[in-house]
Amino acid sequence: MLRRNLTHTRRNPMVLFNAVLFPVVIMLLFVKVFGGAFSVGGAYVDYATPGMLVMAVAYGLGATAMAVHDDMAKGVINRFKVMDVSRGAVLTGQVVVTTVRCLAANAAIVGVAFAMGFDPGADVLDWLGVVGLVVLLSFATGWLTIALGLAAKSAESAGLTSVPLVMLPFLSSAFVPADTMGAGVRQFAEYQPFTPIIETLRGLLAGHPSGGDALAAFAWCAGLSVVGYLWAVSSFTKRA
């Protein structure tokens, strides 16, 4: 299933663009165009990079939702049912390929960040923590996106199911500190899922991880994983 999904990704340039290149374009836009307008107490590229890592994960989710819906709509699952194929592998393969795409996008983001002067204070263990958190976030949002794709009524609506997840980083501390936002937006930014994840990545990359943010980030990822998995399995069982 992983090989099949990777082949589909390789043969669809738009998937690679949305998952890898578009987050890089967004990063260049914010750092090079808007970055001088923000006061974050240091180099803006250092501040923005953790948020862009999360943004790159979110931008790769639309392809997953559409792929899952496409398999269900075109009867591919019915073919798998009469073959010696584990039903669990069908969904798990989508989660794994989503994680692989997200890691590739994050590698591109980090490479571009270094080219723009990114200067992290992270040691080897901190970098391992960054990779681990990105994998956990990709895994969690992957299951949630699969559930949304299975619930969608059309290919167009499947592609739109990931839009709320794409918008959440914009309403977090990804680009500006939450305490600089207006009332209402500030409270939403402080308590939504992506903010503690971004702050944990920011602390790890700076070499000063925060235990409180890390605990909240892990709790959100675990919660999203469980909800997404149970929802996806339930929807898949009913439709397959």
SERO-4910 file (N, C-alpha, C, O; in steps of 0.05 Angstrom, whole numbers):
BEGIN
 pado doro    nc1    nc2    nc3   cac1   cac2   cac3    cc1    cc2    cc3    oc1    oc2    oc3
  Met    A     16    -24      0      0      0      0     17     25      0     11     45    -13
  Leu    A     39     24     15     57     48     16     69     52    -12     71     75    -21
  Arg    A     79     31    -25     91     33    -51     70     44    -71     77     61    -88
  Arg    A     46     34    -70     24     44    -88     19     73    -84     17     88   -103
  Asn    A     17     82    -59     12    110    -54     35    128    -61     31    151    -71
  Leu    A     59    119    -57     83    135    -65     84    138    -95     92    158   -106
  Thr    A     76    116   -109     76    118   -139     55    138   -148     61    154   -167
  His    A     32    139   -136     12    158   -143     22    187   -137     17    205   -153
  Thr    A     36    190   -115     47    217   -109     67    225   -129     68    248   -138
  Arg    A     85    207   -137    106    213   -156     95    221   -183    106    237   -198
  Arg    A     72    209   -190     61    213   -217     42    237   -217     31    244   -239
  Asn    A     37    250   -195     20    273   -194     36    298   -185     39    302   -161
  Pro    A     46    314   -203     63    337   -195     49    356   -177     62    369   -160
  Met    A     22    359   -179      8    379   -162      9    370   -133     10    387   -115
  Val    A      9    344   -128     11    335   -100     38    343    -88     39    353    -66
  Leu    A     59    339   -104     85    346    -94     87    377    -91    100    386    -72
  Phe    A     75    392   -109     76    421   -106     62    430    -81     73    446    -66
  Asn    A     38    421    -76     23    429    -53     36    420    -27     36    434     -7
  Ala    A     48    397    -27     60    385     -3     88    396      3     95    399     27
  Val    A    103    402    -17    131    410    -13    137    439    -22    148    454     -6
  Leu    A    131    445    -46    139    471    -57    122    495    -46    133    516    -41
  Phe    A     96    491    -44     79    513    -35     86    523     -7     87    547     -3
  Pro    A     91    505     13    100    515     39    126    531     37    129    550     52
  Val    A    144    524     19    169    539     15    162    567      5    174    587     14
  Val    A    143    568    -14    135    595    -25    123    612     -3    130    636     -1
  Ile    A    107    600     14     95    615     36    116    625     55    115    648     65
  Met    A    136    608     61    158    616     78    174    640     67    180    659     81
  Leu    A    180    638     41    195    660     28    178    686     29    189    708     33
  Leu    A    152    684     26    135    707     26    135    720     54    138    744     56
  Phe    A    132    704     75    130    716    102    157    726    111    159    748    123
  Val    A    178    711    106    205    720    116    216    743    100    226    763    112
  Lys    A    215    741     74    227    762     57    210    786     52    220    808     47
  Val    A    183    783     52    165    805     46    154    818     71    155    842     74
  Phe    A    142    801     89    129    811    112    147    811    137    140    825    157
  Gly    A    168    796    137    184    792    161    194    818    174    196    820    199
  Gly    A    201    838    158    212    863    169    191    879    184    199    897    200
  Ala    A    166    873    181    145    888    195    139    877    222    124    889    238
  Phe    A    150    853    229    144    840    254    167    843    273    190    840    266
  Ser    A    161    849    298    181    851    319    178    827    338    159    825    353
  Val    A    197    809    336    195    784    352    219    780    370    223    759    381
  Gly    A    235    801    373    258    799    391    281    783    381    297    773    397
  Gly    A    284    781    355    306    767    343    302    764    313    284    777    302
  Ala    A    318    747    300    315    744    271    288    731    265    280    711    278
  Tyr    A    273    742    246    246    732    241    247    704    230    228    688    235
  Val    A    268    696    215    269    669    204    271    649    226    260    627    224
  Asp    A    284    656    248    286    638    271    258    634    284    251    612    293
  Tyr    A    243    656    285    216    654    297    197    639    279    180    624    289
  Ala    A    198    644    253    178    634    234    182    604    227    162    591    221
  Thr    A    206    595    228    212    567    219    195    546    233    185    528    220
  Pro    A    192    546    260    176    526    273    147    526    263    135    505    258
  Gly    A    135    550    259    108    552    249    106    541    221     86    529    213
  Met    A    127    546    205    126    536    177    128    506    176    118    493    157
  Leu    A    141    493    196    142    464    197    114    453    200    107    433    187
  Val    A     98    465    217     71    457    221     54    463    197     37    448    189
  Met    A     59    487    185     44    495    161     49    474    138     31    467    123
  Ala    A     74    465    136     80    445    115     65    419    119     57    406    100
  Val    A     61    411    144     45    387    150     16    392    141      5    374    128
  Ala    A      5    415    148    -23    420    141    -28    421    111    -48    412    102
  Tyr    A     -9    432     96    -13    435     67    -12    408     53    -21    407     30
  Gly    A      0    388     65      1    362     51    -23    344     56    -24    322     46
  Leu    A    -43    354     71    -65    337     79    -87    334     58   -101    314     57
  Gly    A    -91    355     42   -112    354     22   -110    331      3   -130    318     -4
  Ala    A    -85    324     -5    -81    302    -23    -89    275    -11    -99    257    -24
  Thr    A    -85    273     16    -93    248     29   -123    245     29   -133    223     24
  Ala    A   -138    266     36   -167    264     36   -178    257      9   -196    241      7
  Met    A   -167    269    -12   -177    264    -39   -169    235    -48   -185    222    -62
  Ala    A   -146    226    -40   -138    199    -48   -156    178    -35   -164    158    -48
  Val    A   -162    182     -9   -180    163      5   -208    163     -8   -219    142    -13
  His    A   -218    187    -13   -245    189    -25   -245    176    -53   -264    163    -60
  Asp    A   -223    181    -68   -221    170    -95   -222    140    -95   -235    127   -112
  Asp    A   -207    128    -76   -207     98    -74   -235     87    -68   -243     67    -80
  Met    A   -249    101    -51   -276     91    -44   -296     96    -67   -312     78    -73
  Ala    A   -293    118    -81   -313    125   -102   -309    108   -127   -328    102   -141
  Lys    A   -284    100   -133   -278     86   -157   -279     55   -154   -273     41   -173
  Gly    A   -285     46   -130   -288     17   -126   -262      2   -122   -262    -23   -123
  Val    A   -240     16   -118   -215      3   -113   -216    -15    -88   -205    -37    -87
  Ile    A   -230     -5    -68   -232    -20    -43   -247    -46    -48   -240    -67    -36
  Asn    A   -267    -46    -65   -281    -71    -71   -263    -92    -83   -266   -115    -78
  Arg    A   -244    -83    -99   -225   -101   -111   -206   -112    -90   -200   -136    -90
  Phe    A   -198    -95    -71   -180   -104    -50   -194   -125    -32   -182   -143    -21
  Lys    A   -221   -123    -30   -236   -141    -12   -235   -170    -22   -237   -188     -5
  Val    A   -231   -174    -48   -230   -202    -58   -201   -211    -62   -196   -232    -73
  Met    A   -182   -195    -52   -154   -202    -54   -143   -207    -26   -156   -200     -6
  Asp    A   -120   -218    -24   -107   -224      1    -93   -198     12    -69   -197     14
  Val    A   -110   -178     17   -100   -152     26   -113   -145     53   -138   -146     55
  Ser    A    -98   -138     72   -109   -129     98   -124   -102     94   -113    -83     83
  Arg    A   -148   -101    104   -163    -76    102   -149    -54    118   -149    -30    111
  Gly    A   -137    -62    140   -122    -42    156    -99    -30    141    -92     -6    146
  Ala    A    -87    -45    123    -64    -35    108    -72    -13     89    -56      4     83
  Val    A    -97    -13     80   -106      7     61   -105     35     74    -95     54     62
  Leu    A   -115     37     98   -115     62    113    -87     69    123    -79     92    122
  Thr    A    -74     49    134    -48     54    146    -28     63    124    -11     80    130
  Gly    A    -30     52    100    -13     60     78    -16     90     72      3    104     66
  Gln    A    -41    100     74    -46    128     69    -34    145     91    -23    167     86
  Val    A    -35    136    116    -23    151    138      7    152    135     19    173    140
  Val    A     19    130    128     48    129    126     58    147    103     78    161    106
  Val    A     44    146     80     53    163     58     49    192     64     64    209     55
  Thr    A     28    198     79     24    226     88     48    235    106     58    257    103
  Thr    A     56    218    124     79    224    141    104    228    125    120    246    131
  Val    A    108    211    105    132    213     88    132    240     73    153    253     72
  Arg    A    109    247     62    107    273     48    112    296     66    126    316     59
  Cys    A    102    295     91    105    316    110    135    319    118    145    341    121
  Leu    A    148    296    122    177    297    128    193    309    105    212    325    110
  Ala    A    186    303     80    200    314     57    195    344     56    214    360     51
  Ala    A    171    353     62    165    382     62    180    396     84    190    418     80
  Asn    A    182    383    107    196    396    129    226    397    124    239    417    132
  Ala    A    237    377    110    265    378    103    270    401     84    291    415     86
  Ala    A    252    406     65    254    429     47    253    455     62    268    474     56
  Ile    A    234    457     81    231    481     97    257    487    113    266    510    113
  Val    A    268    467    125    293    471    141    316    479    123    331    497    130
  Gly    A    318    467     99    339    474     81    337    503     72    357    517     71
  Val    A    313    512     65    308    540     57    314    559     80    325    580     76
  Ala    A    306    550    104    310    567    127    340    572    132    349    594    137
  Phe    A    356    550    130    385    554    133    396    572    111    414    588    116
  Ala    A    386    570     87    395    588     65    388    617     71    402    635     61
  Met    A    368    622     87    360    649     94    371    659    120    364    680    130
  Gly    A    389    643    132    403    652    156    393    640    182    398    651    204
  Phe    A    378    619    181    367    606    205    390    597    222    409    584    213
  Asp    A    389    603    248    411    598    267    399    584    292    396    598    312
  Pro    A    393    558    291    382    545    314    403    539    336    426    537    330
  Gly    A    393    536    360    411    529    382    407    501    391    416    493    413
  Ala    A    394    485    374    387    457    381    411    439    380    428    442    362
  Asp    A    412    419    398    432    398    396    420    374    384    397    375    375
  Val    A    434    351    383    424    327    370    398    318    382    379    310    368
  Leu    A    396    317    409    372    308    422    348    327    415    326    317    412
  Asp    A    353    353    414    332    371    407    322    366    379    298    367    374
  Trp    A    340    362    360    332    356    333    316    330    331    297    328    316
  Leu    A    324    310    347    309    285    347    281    290    358    261    278    349
  Gly    A    279    308    378    253    316    388    236    330    367    212    325    366
  Val    A    248    347    351    234    360    329    223    340    310    200    341    302
  Val    A    240    321    301    232    301    282    209    284    294    190    278    280
  Gly    A    212    276    319    192    260    332    165    274    333    144    261    329
  Leu    A    165    300    340    140    315    342    127    318    315    103    317    313
  Val    A    143    323    295    132    326    267    120    300    258     98    300    246
  Val    A    133    277    264    122    251    257     95    247    272     76    237    260
  Leu    A     95    253    297     71    249    313     48    267    303     25    258    301
  Leu    A     54    292    296     34    310    285     24    300    258      0    301    253
  Ser    A     42    291    241     34    281    215     16    256    218     -3    253    203
  Phe    A     24    239    237      8    215    242    -20    222    251    -40    210    242
  Ala    A    -22    241    270    -48    248    281    -66    261    260    -89    254    257
  Thr    A    -55    281    247    -71    295    227    -77    277    202    -97    281    189
  Gly    A    -59    258    197    -64    239    176    -89    223    181   -106    220    163
  Trp    A    -92    212    205   -115    196    211   -140    214    210   -161    205    201
  Leu    A   -138    238    221   -161    256    221   -170    263    192   -193    264    186
  Thr    A   -150    267    175   -156    274    147   -168    250    132   -186    254    116
  Ile    A   -159    226    138   -171    203    126   -200    200    133   -217    194    117
  Ala    A   -206    205    159   -234    204    168   -251    225    153   -273    220    145
  Leu    A   -240    249    150   -254    270    135   -258    263    106   -279    268     94
  Gly    A   -238    251     94   -240    242     66   -262    221     62   -276    221     42
  Leu    A   -263    202     81   -284    181     80   -312    192     83   -331    182     72
  Ala    A   -314    214     99   -340    226    104   -349    244     82   -373    251     81
  Ala    A   -331    253     64   -338    272     43   -356    259     23   -355    235     18
  Lys    A   -374    275     11   -394    266     -8   -384    267    -37   -395    255    -55
  Ser    A   -363    283    -42   -352    286    -69   -322    291    -68   -311    297    -46
  Ala    A   -309    289    -91   -280    294    -92   -274    323    -84   -253    328    -71
  Glu    A   -291    341    -93   -286    369    -87   -288    375    -57   -271    389    -46
  Ser    A   -308    364    -45   -312    368    -16   -290    354      0   -282    363     21
  Ala    A   -280    332    -11   -257    318      3   -233    336      3   -219    337     23
  Gly    A   -227    349    -19   -204    367    -20   -207    391     -2   -187    402      7
  Leu    A   -232    399      4   -236    422     21   -237    415     51   -236    433     67
  Thr    A   -238    389     57   -240    382     86   -215    390    101   -217    394    126
  Ser    A   -192    392     88   -167    399    102   -163    429    105   -144    438    118
  Val    A   -181    446     94   -178    475     95   -177    485    124   -160    502    130
  Pro    A   -195    476    142   -193    485    170   -166    479    182   -155    496    198
  Leu    A   -154    456    176   -128    450    187   -106    468    175    -86    474    188
  Val    A   -110    476    150    -91    494    137    -93    522    149    -72    536    152
  Met    A   -117    530    157   -121    557    168   -112    560    197   -105    581    205
  Leu    A   -112    538    212   -106    539    240    -78    551    246    -76    567    264
  Pro    A    -57    544    230    -31    557    236    -31    588    233    -16    601    247
  Phe    A    -48    598    215    -50    627    212    -62    640    237    -57    664    243
  Leu    A    -78    625    252    -90    635    276    -77    624    301    -90    617    321
  Ser    A    -50    622    299    -34    612    322    -10    630    325    -10    652    315
  Ser    A      9    621    340     33    637    344     54    631    323     78    636    328
  Ala    A     46    620    300     65    613    279     80    637    268    104    635    263
  Phe    A     67    659    264     79    682    251     83    707    269    101    723    264
  Val    A     66    709    289     69    731    309     62    720    336     47    701    338
  Pro    A     74    731    358     66    721    384     37    725    390     25    745    382
  Ala    A     25    706    404     -4    707    409    -12    731    426    -34    742    423
  Asp    A      7    740    443     -1    763    461     -2    789    446     -9    810    458
  Thr    A      6    790    420      4    815    405    -23    816    390    -29    837    377
  Met    A    -39    795    391    -64    794    377    -86    808    392    -84    813    417
  Gly    A   -108    815    379   -131    827    391   -147    808    409   -143    783    407
  Ala    A   -164    819    425   -180    802    443   -198    783    427   -207    791    405
  Gly    A   -201    760    437   -217    739    422   -198    722    405   -197    698    409
  Val    A   -185    735    387   -166    720    370   -142    710    387   -133    688    383
  Arg    A   -134    727    406   -111    719    423   -119    694    439   -103    676    441
  Gln    A   -142    694    451   -150    671    467   -153    646    450   -146    624    458
  Phe    A   -164    649    426   -166    626    408   -138    615    401   -134    591    401
  Ala    A   -120    634    395    -93    625    387    -79    611    410    -64    592    405
  Glu    A    -84    619    434    -70    608    457    -80    579    463    -64    563    474
  Tyr    A   -105    574    457   -117    548    466   -123    529    443   -134    508    448
  Gln    A   -116    536    418   -121    518    396    -97    497    395    -76    502    406
  Pro    A   -101    475    381    -81    453    381    -53    460    371    -34    451    383
  Phe    A    -51    476    350    -25    480    338     -6    498    353     18    496    350
  Thr    A    -17    516    370      0    535    384     20    520    403     44    526    401
  Pro    A     11    502    421     31    488    437     50    471    421     73    467    429
  Ile    A     41    460    398     59    445    381     81    463    370    105    456    370
  Ile    A     73    486    360     92    505    349    111    515    370    135    517    365
  Glu    A    101    522    394    118    531    415    138    510    425    160    516    432
  Thr    A    129    485    424    147    463    431    170    461    410    193    458    417
  Leu    A    162    462    385    183    462    363    202    486    366    226    483    363
  Arg    A    190    509    372    207    533    375    226    530    398    250    538    396
  Gly    A    217    519    421    235    515    443    257    495    437    280    498    445
  Leu    A    249    473    423    269    452    416    290    464    397    314    459    401
  Leu    A    282    479    377    301    490    358    318    512    371    341    516    362
  Ala    A    308    525    391    324    545    406    342    533    426    360    546    437
  Gly    A    338    507    432    354    493    452    344    497    480    358    491    500
  His    A    319    507    483    307    511    509    278    501    509    259    517    510
  Pro    A    274    475    507    247    464    506    231    469    531    242    470    553
  Ser    A    205    473    528    186    478    550    171    453    556    157    442    539
  Gly    A    172    444    581    158    420    589    128    423    587    114    404    579
  Gly    A    117    446    595     88    451    594     78    450    565     57    437    560
  Asp    A     91    464    547     83    463    519     85    435    507     68    427    492
  Ala    A    106    421    514    111    394    503     89    375    513     79    358    497
  Leu    A     80    378    538     59    360    548     33    366    534     18    348    526
  Ala    A     27    392    530      2    399    516      3    390    487    -17    381    476
  Ala    A     27    393    474     29    385    446     25    355    443     11    346    425
  Phe    A     37    339    461     34    310    460      4    302    465     -6    284    452
  Ala    A     -9    316    484    -37    310    490    -55    316    466    -72    300    459
  Trp    A    -50    338    452    -66    345    429    -61    324    406    -80    315    394
  Cys    A    -36    317    402    -30    298    381    -43    270    387    -54    257    369
  Ala    A    -41    262    412    -52    236    420    -82    237    417    -94    218    407
  Gly    A    -95    259    425   -124    261    423   -133    261    394   -153    247    387
  Leu    A   -119    276    377   -127    277    349   -123    249    336   -138    241    319
  Ser    A   -102    235    344    -97    208    333   -119    189    340   -129    175    323
  Val    A   -127    189    365   -148    171    374   -175    177    360   -188    160    350
  Val    A   -182    203    360   -208    211    348   -207    204    318   -226    193    307
  Gly    A   -185    212    304   -184    206    276   -184    177    269   -197    168    250
  Tyr    A   -169    161    285   -168    132    280   -195    119    283   -204    104    266
  Leu    A   -208    125    306   -234    112    311   -255    121    290   -271    104    281
  Trp    A   -255    146    283   -273    156    263   -268    144    236   -286    135    222
  Ala    A   -242    142    228   -235    131    202   -242    101    200   -254     92    180
  Val    A   -236     86    221   -242     57    221   -272     52    220   -281     35    205
  Ser    A   -287     68    235   -316     65    235   -327     71    208   -344     56    198
  Ser    A   -319     93    195   -329    101    169   -321     80    148   -337     73    130
  Phe    A   -296     71    149   -286     52    129   -301     25    132   -307     13    111
  Thr    A   -306     16    156   -320     -9    160   -349     -8    149   -358    -27    137
  Lys    A   -362     15    153   -389     18    143   -390     18    112   -408      7    100
  Arg    A   -370     31    100   -370     35     71   -358     11     56   -365      5     33
  Ala    A   -339     -2     69   -326    -25     56   -340    -51     61   -332    -72     51
***
